Amino acid sequence: MTIIRPSRSSDLDEIFSLESYWEYAPHWSKPQLEAELLRPDSIFLSAESPDSRLCGYFIGRVFGGDIQVLSVSVDPSYLRQSIAARLLDSAFSKARLSGCIRATLEVSEGNIPAFKLYQKLGFQIVGKRVKFYNDCSSALLMDKLL
Ligand SMILES: CC(C)(COP(=O)(O)OP(=O)(O)OC[C@H]1O[C@@H](n2cnc3c(N)ncnc32)[C@H](O)[C@@H]1OP(=O)(O)O)[C@@H](O)C(=O)NCCC(=O)NCCS
């Protein structure tokens, strides 16, 4: 069974590779990932397979009663195994314990897998930034009460 646990600095090489692999990931640099691990307002989780491979990660920040989802990615060989859903659920449980009442995020309208994931978890569209990204796709703003 894949476990969800707090990320560690020894995960960062694999997280960086995964970040770089996916078109829709935010493409953080290694120093940015290292800094994120140290932030007290960050929720940074890894999914680890039974054979100790990193198969996904989640990064979010807690701010003013919200958790903002910044990045979630899953290794291509582990897709559709509920890893992203479990990462998000674990992050939201932690966020609730920190006093958060809402999760917020922004997703490209072209990113169908992520949009479907967020919809399945109960997120609703609350706004749209037209032609927000470099490829001229729009950003959907989505929220969910925790
Ligand atoms: C989006 C992403 C994180 C989903 O990861 P995942 O572990 O495969 O997702 P899950 O298995 O938890 O999926 C949960 C639900 O989301 C929806 N979903 C996920 N991927 C989907 C797809 N490719 N097509 C349609 N629906 C999808 C489904 O409703 C799914 O439930 P089901 O499998 O019972 O039908 C993954 O595709 C990914 O890493 N994409 C690249 C990075 C990215 O775009 N991240 C988001 C922006 S930062």
The ligand as an SDF file (V2000), in Angstrom:
LIG
                    3D

 48 50  0  0  0  0  0  0  0  0999 V2000
   -3.9720   15.3080  -12.0960 C   0  0  0  0  0  0  0  0  0  0  0  0
   -3.1810   14.1770  -11.4420 C   0  0  0  0  0  0  0  0  0  0  0  0
   -2.4660   14.7340  -10.2160 C   0  0  0  0  0  0  0  0  0  0  0  0
   -4.1840   13.0880  -11.0180 C   0  0  0  0  0  0  0  0  0  0  0  0
   -3.4500   12.0680  -10.3040 O   0  0  0  0  0  0  0  0  0  0  0  0
   -4.0300   10.5900  -10.0790 P   0  0  0  0  0  0  0  0  0  0  0  0
   -3.3260   10.0010   -8.9090 O   0  0  0  0  0  0  0  0  0  0  0  0
   -3.9920    9.8340  -11.3460 O   0  0  0  0  0  0  0  0  0  0  0  0
   -5.5510   10.8890   -9.7040 O   0  0  0  0  0  0  0  0  0  0  0  0
   -6.5160    9.9210   -8.8610 P   0  0  0  0  0  0  0  0  0  0  0  0
   -6.2400    8.4950   -9.2080 O   0  0  0  0  0  0  0  0  0  0  0  0
   -6.4760   10.2980   -7.4260 O   0  0  0  0  0  0  0  0  0  0  0  0
   -7.9160   10.3330   -9.5040 O   0  0  0  0  0  0  0  0  0  0  0  0
   -9.0630   10.6660   -8.7180 C   0  0  0  0  0  0  0  0  0  0  0  0
  -10.1770   11.0520   -9.6830 C   0  0  0  0  0  0  0  0  0  0  0  0
   -9.7990   12.1960  -10.4880 O   0  0  0  0  0  0  0  0  0  0  0  0
  -10.3510   12.0480  -11.8110 C   0  0  0  0  0  0  0  0  0  0  0  0
   -9.2520   11.8730  -12.7790 N   0  0  0  0  0  0  0  0  0  0  0  0
   -7.9420   11.7140  -12.5190 C   0  0  0  0  0  0  0  0  0  0  0  0
   -7.2400   11.5970  -13.6740 N   0  0  0  0  0  0  0  0  0  0  0  0
   -8.1480   11.6730  -14.6860 C   0  0  0  0  0  0  0  0  0  0  0  0
   -8.0390   11.6110  -16.0990 C   0  0  0  0  0  0  0  0  0  0  0  0
   -6.8440   11.4380  -16.7290 N   0  0  0  0  0  0  0  0  0  0  0  0
   -9.1670   11.7430  -16.8460 N   0  0  0  0  0  0  0  0  0  0  0  0
  -10.3870   11.9140  -16.2510 C   0  0  0  0  0  0  0  0  0  0  0  0
  -10.5440   11.9580  -14.8870 N   0  0  0  0  0  0  0  0  0  0  0  0
   -9.4430   11.8470  -14.1180 C   0  0  0  0  0  0  0  0  0  0  0  0
  -11.2250   10.8010  -11.7580 C   0  0  0  0  0  0  0  0  0  0  0  0
  -12.5210   11.1920  -11.3340 O   0  0  0  0  0  0  0  0  0  0  0  0
  -10.5290    9.9790  -10.6860 C   0  0  0  0  0  0  0  0  0  0  0  0
  -11.3780    9.0260  -10.0760 O   0  0  0  0  0  0  0  0  0  0  0  0
  -11.5370    7.5590  -10.7670 P   0  0  0  0  0  0  0  0  0  0  0  0
  -10.1620    7.0600  -11.1000 O   0  0  0  0  0  0  0  0  0  0  0  0
  -12.2280    6.7680   -9.6970 O   0  0  0  0  0  0  0  0  0  0  0  0
  -12.3750    7.7820  -11.9940 O   0  0  0  0  0  0  0  0  0  0  0  0
   -2.1690   13.5370  -12.4210 C   0  0  0  0  0  0  0  0  0  0  0  0
   -2.8110   13.2790  -13.6560 O   0  0  0  0  0  0  0  0  0  0  0  0
   -0.9370   14.3780  -12.6640 C   0  0  0  0  0  0  0  0  0  0  0  0
    0.0730   14.2490  -11.9570 O   0  0  0  0  0  0  0  0  0  0  0  0
   -0.9950   15.2780  -13.6680 N   0  0  0  0  0  0  0  0  0  0  0  0
    0.1460   16.1310  -13.9980 C   0  0  0  0  0  0  0  0  0  0  0  0
    0.4150   17.2160  -12.9720 C   0  0  0  0  0  0  0  0  0  0  0  0
   -0.7550   18.1480  -12.8450 C   0  0  0  0  0  0  0  0  0  0  0  0
   -1.3920   18.5420  -13.8280 O   0  0  0  0  0  0  0  0  0  0  0  0
   -1.0550   18.5630  -11.6040 N   0  0  0  0  0  0  0  0  0  0  0  0
   -2.1450   19.4820  -11.3130 C   0  0  0  0  0  0  0  0  0  0  0  0
   -1.7390   20.9060  -11.4810 C   0  0  0  0  0  0  0  0  0  0  0  0
   -0.4270   21.3580  -10.3640 S   0  0  0  0  0  0  0  0  0  0  0  0
  1  2  1  0
  2  3  1  0
  2  4  1  0
  2 36  1  0
  4  5  1  0
  5  6  1  0
  6  7  2  0
  6  8  1  0
  6  9  1  0
  9 10  1  0
 10 11  2  0
 10 12  1  0
 10 13  1  0
 13 14  1  0
 14 15  1  0
 15 16  1  0
 15 30  1  0
 16 17  1  0
 17 18  1  0
 17 28  1  0
 18 19  1  0
 18 27  1  0
 19 20  2  0
 20 21  1  0
 21 22  1  0
 21 27  2  0
 22 23  1  0
 22 24  2  0
 24 25  1  0
 25 26  2  0
 26 27  1  0
 28 29  1  0
 28 30  1  0
 30 31  1  0
 31 32  1  0
 32 33  2  0
 32 34  1  0
 32 35  1  0
 36 37  1  0
 36 38  1  0
 38 39  2  0
 38 40  1  0
 40 41  1  0
 41 42  1  0
 42 43  1  0
 43 44  2  0
 43 45  1  0
 45 46  1  0
 46 47  1  0
 47 48  1  0
M  END
$$$$
